[in-house]
């Protein structure tokens, strides 16, 4: 029995992290001496419908498939897609059959999280946006959550161990628990202890809604910390929030009135894209939790579309080896790979693995992926209809 119910990397690499019917499929095909060379494609939808999603999870997928007797093409991480394949695998079917379950899991969950994060990023493009949702998922998922948020252009995240995995430092302010440990009426002591103790490069951001009115606690925090105060955070529970926009504006007013124009106002607590659009002109930054971490996975499937060089597909799927294109006007086009694409269309599927070796490691850089995501979002008008 695994500690903490974690399926480990060894099981994933060995192909044990699979559905039982792939074990049986292998057995049947081997007994029948059948192992055709196939083309299989990862898709969510067959045709474009205008509903773009953000592709993420490619680094894990590449590590899974590396070393197998396959060639793989994929769209770069951080590109948006709308129908057609995001990945194409070519090789003997039994070379990769049992890895389908893990492959789809890597891509589906990361892409769903990244898409939700892009909803928030485009809702407040000029604000600081941080991922605060790690507490809503199994700890084994946290690095995927935080990395996928970064792919969508988030400015940071909260989970320490996830930061260790992806090579980034976690950030955050203070919890209500810290203030409560100092007792009601002693908020100043909590804020001062935090300011005095944490490292110099940690912003002094006071949580100002634990016991009393947000405006009251903000004024007290400013009085206590003075020039040491970098920002205040409002994490007011929805049941006590009232007109949150009005509260934020009131807090901003009181800070400015006391000469603290340089103190930023951050908000968090059950926020989604609509909240960010409503508050982006009065708040400086946002902590987003469940909307991102609890996002529905993209419903990817892996389907055979060619067998021994001949088009083949099950009902409801499109046969034949395909290419997808970004058109000059920001559209998404799906076509057969051996046919001419749209005029001036940019082919998106590019070599990822050749003869089992990764040939496109540069596509895994998180910052480059975020740049692609934001540029592609602008190009296709992502979020402009909201």
Steps between C-alpha positions, in 0.01 A plus 500: 500500500640838397565768762244782463332312208762627254566311179874546466723590208627143469148368440436773242822432310442124508153541351333364812301825535259383233146375451454126529372462147838606362660206684248272333542667163874440511446136586252447217709678236819321600322163493359586158841618372353837410682829561411738217676829439243765584448872515311605814389853584408674824190714446224662701274599210506410133415840351549862617202654678653825624559368855877519544691320775863528613740210448715400800660191652730435205820460702362205697353350184834521322682339793245218495541426129874555474690176445209327328508391137289795386508834323291773662384839376320748725392859514730700731396542860331837542319498166123510480306235311145462373437156354728255328808330644734653757732200472571230244679171576634270230645156562418137581184504707637279776791741547270752669160339557524460877616861548177653367341538844790694650553702184142624495513570873810715463350704216135514609549625852777749425315644199178541697681682781695717256182593312328608822810699596496671161137599566625687806817637343309656209234632738762713680790536258671785685461364853716267707330159502617217727391137528366426848313173429748228596303421816208377288689212335697192600857604587626283216319735259632830630798536268270444202258763630767762560694435179183509289405833656842637405455375142187717486696805611441505876757699693556248778359231726484398864611137533853454635566139391353568156752780470778255581382273218468767233793712609311810613462660841154503653345825620221604733398727783364382836204281602219591736644237735804719566284795601271281711798356686575852628139547612211734427609858544864414447510518123776762518720253688450240227577743220807633679631152583466401134675813378784454746556128444465410132784541253570847367395408146152390610244778445334620820136436409258510793183292504233746608163335553538249782298653783365840402401723211744492209542877499571506873766228480665657195529835677646329806748301289617818326537675833697210650734421211528841337748498215569129558154413367511384138141391466180380661296193416126460531384139516150567626272198484221532246228477765633817669621682195207718391607731218862391470584758237375775729707360787816497287438855381443614858827338612688661212354839592603475864854395411538787254355747749777408744781530248531129421443517127784252449334229711341238275162337557469128436183295514435126518234252601284312250584724207440424133537691173183705550627619838836594353337702222285678757789583733800542271478880497486532879724213620867451420510122513307180552545161657294244308432158646234248413404646164842392370594198713152343474468550124344221296759305300491537124322193360788372289491161328768306314369341182659299223449678166724291274606132493796388290473812288124479436243742650303338782288630786208402717159657456489865595872554436675633190741262329835598354816674618422867568657841547353802675564863411466846651359723229602866461167622639543287813294202392575131546499272196510119491612321183663184370876519542572403140277776360574867461405709803332841505686788337748652748385252764753411770537121551479428873596133526879483509755224572527410868655151497685322220608137535424521871716809560362839610594757235308805626597551865490878455122479486488411872619839627220640716571866427508437126175306526337790684614741231347275237178471697450874542594576139271228368217612729522849355519366147187285528310752714488269802280647772390793283140380496472494879 
